[in-house]
Amino acid sequence: MSQQIAQILSLRSSSALRGRLTVPGDKSISHRLLLFGALAEGQSQFQGLANGADVCSTAQVLRQMGVEIEISPELTLVNGVGLNGLKAPQQALDCGNSGTTLRLLMGVLAGQKFNSTLIGDASLSARPMGRVATPLISMGAQISLSHERFAPLSIQPAPIKGISYHLPVASAQVKSALLLAGLYADSPTQLTGELASRDHTERLLPAFGVHLSQSDQQIKIQPGQRLQATQATVPGDPSSAAFWLCAAALIPGSQIQIDQVSLNPTRIGFFEALKQMGAEIDWEIQQHDPEPWGSVSLSYAPLKRLQLDAKDIPFLVDEVPLLALLATQASGNSEIRGAEELRVKESDRLAVMAANLKALGASLEEHPDGLSIPGQQRLQGGLWQAHHDHRIAMTGVLAGLIATGTTKIQGADSIAVSYPDFMQDLERLQQD
Ligand code: S3P
């Protein structure tokens, strides 16, 4: 049973972390399974769904549109209503802190015969929605945004046309929203451009019986394809596993293994970056279809400098805060560039990481697209501000494990967005 996480946490330096564990189900896969299960015909059954607040937001908004969803720790049941079976919601659909919920739903709602309004918390309401709305509007969708870019936003019924669209940013959320809208169009939808981002939608739609034609250069979807209910097991989230791999890479003597974790090649950029830094990390795929998963293990070893550029970022986009922390402890100067997308996540993660690391006594340089971080710096306890961002809060906990004195994390309750048992798992690894 998850315990509520305090708003302020105090951390002191930690001895080695040891042990074997599993992490919560993958958040990106969980959102998609719920959404695709809702649009399918028949009852879908999923094991190991993510238990954080973000995935609860997806379940809640789908329930508001008449989808019956039963979630228990063992099994999630979704009674699909079919591609055209969603009901008009009586109230605004509250996506909470979850960008994936809001952006994927925009694609689905563009094709419905009812009005809908999408809202979110303060962080989500400050994130750019034009990147999804602009191509949807060129498909014929009727969308009104706040200040032309933000949620709250409302969607009115309109006929949807297929388009050919060149994606200007590598974003799995945009790519997925457009493929979903493509199901409601009058002709095929074809995407080109920045397609290299996490590919769960491309892997999972076919598991529901939808055919996509795909290559590295384009993805094409035919409209009107009906989804059929399916069964799936959700592997652990590599973005949650990343916290323990990072902690073990920071604390001498640590040795950990994480089992049943997603090893989807579009999600393991962080594992590869750790390898580049000289970490003793290994992973092995045990199962392939539709999503590859297996075990990953890491034993502490001193780290070397890190060099990342734009082509690396989509495959470790959520792990950049952890890499910035690791860079402060590596030998040599690290460079993280081409990472301007970090500025429009749950917080401006480049600015927030720079400010927090400085508050713990580190020196580093912030650029419009990244950070330059000298290595072998001693961190001293201080105040770390989460800025309503779960990944920043958890990165702060890890900083507190290697800083001298006491580190206070302000806004630690946001951890429940993706990893409600984070502090319990930390305690287990400290005791093993
Ligand atoms: C996600 C895509 C990524 C990622 C987010 C989850 C998804 O966002 O940062 O945490 O499930 O599609 P972008 O699509 O904005 O890169």
Boltz pocket constraint, residues with backbone or C-beta under 6 A from the ligand:
constraints:
  - pocket:
      binder: B
      contacts: [[A, 27], [A, 28], [A, 29], [A, 100], [A, 170], [A, 171], [A, 172], [A, 173], [A, 174], [A, 176], [A, 197], [A, 198], [A, 317], [A, 318]]
      max_distance: 6.0
